[in-house]
């Protein structure tokens, strides 16, 4: 390939892309920008529609990314660097740093809840295992004709 990004699908490259997704908090476009050996993000999106195996592996990688984001949330929350700054009477809280960490955590929580809602979402589905409810029987007795 002479000067340019790859466009031809290969299983090896697809695996490399999926591993990069699963082990990063970056989105696809940023990952492509960071990796010159990756195709453009539009080429990868095309592969998702054209290749069932890649599409399935991409979906799995995105779900794994949700777990990676959860790990990052803990790292950000536990990181105290920059929380205190020198003030006129000693160290004081750095509200800018704390606000930035809160924003990073909230963004990761939101994305994780969308990528893997059963594990990281706000609501837990404990009755249907994600299956569509086909009956509306909620335990009410049907009245008899004579009543």
N, C-alpha and C positions, 0 to 999 in steps of 0.2 A: 504494500500500500504506500503510495507516494504522497506524503504530506496531507494529512487529513484524518478525520476520525473514522473508525471502522463502521461499516454499515451492514456487513454480512453477519448473520446470526451464527454463533457457534456455542455449543454447550459449555465449553470451558469459559468463554467470556460471560455467558449468562450466569454461570455459577459465581464468578468473581463479582458481578454486579449485585446479585442477590446477597452475597456475604457482606458486601460493603453497606448495603441498605440495612441489614440486620444488626450491624455493629456500629451504627452511626445515628445521630439525631438529625442529620441533614436530610433534606428532601432530595428527590431525584435530580432536579436541575442543578442544585449545588454540587451534588456528588459528581455529576458529569463535568461541571466546570472545574472541579478539583482533580479529576482524573483524565488526562489527555488520551489514555488508551481506551476510554469508554466511548461508545457512540454518543451522539447527541441525545438529549432527553426525548426529543420527538421520535427518533428512531427506536428507542427503547419502548416508548408508548405504542408504537406500531407493532413491535414484536409481541407486546402483551395481547393485542387483538388477533394477531396472526398465529400465535404458537401457544397451544393449550398447556403444554408442559411448562413453558416459561411463565405463562400467566399464573399457573398454580404455584410455582416456586416464588414468583414475585409476591403473591398474596401471603405466602408463608413468611417471607422475609419481612414484609410490612408488619405482620403480627409479632414477629420476633423483635422488631424495632420498638414496639410498644413496651416490651419488657426492658429493653435497653433504656428507653426514656424513663421508666420507673426507677432504674438504677441511677440515672442522672439526677432525678429529683432528690434522691437521698444525698447524693454528693453535693449538690448545690445547697441544700438545706443545712448540711453539716459544715460547709465551708464558711469559716468566720473571718477569713482574710478580707480586709477592707471594711469590716463592719464598724470599726472604731477609727476615728481620725483625731489628730491633735487639735484641741480647741484652746481657747484663751485660758481656761482653768483646768486643763488636763484633757484626757481623752473623752470624746463625746461620740455618741452614735452617729453613724453615717447613713442617714435615711435614704440617700440616693442609691447606695449600694444594696441596702436591704430591699428597697422597692424594685430594683433591677432583678434581684434574686427571686422575688415574689412573682414578677412577670415571667421569668424563665420557667419557674415551677408551674405556674398556671398554664402556660402554653404547652408544656410537656404533658401535664395532666389531661388537658383537653384533647390533644392529639392521641395520646395513649387510649383514652376512653372511646375514641372513634375507630382506632385501628383494631382494638381488641375489647369490645364492649362487655363481653361476658366476664372478663377478668377485671378490667379497669373502669368500666362504666359506672354511672351513678346508681342505676337500678339493676337489681339482680333478678333474673328470670329463674324461679325455682320450681315452676310447674310444667313448662312446656319444652324445656331444653331447646328453645329457639324455633320450635315447630309452630306452624300456623294453627291457630285454634279453629277447629271445624265445627264444633258443636257449642251451643250456647246453653248448656245445661249447668246451672249454678246451684242445684240442689233444691229448687222449688218444686213442690208437688203440683202436678197438673190437676185442676179441679175436676171433680166428677161431673158428668152431665146432669145428674139429679140435684146438684147443690145449688 
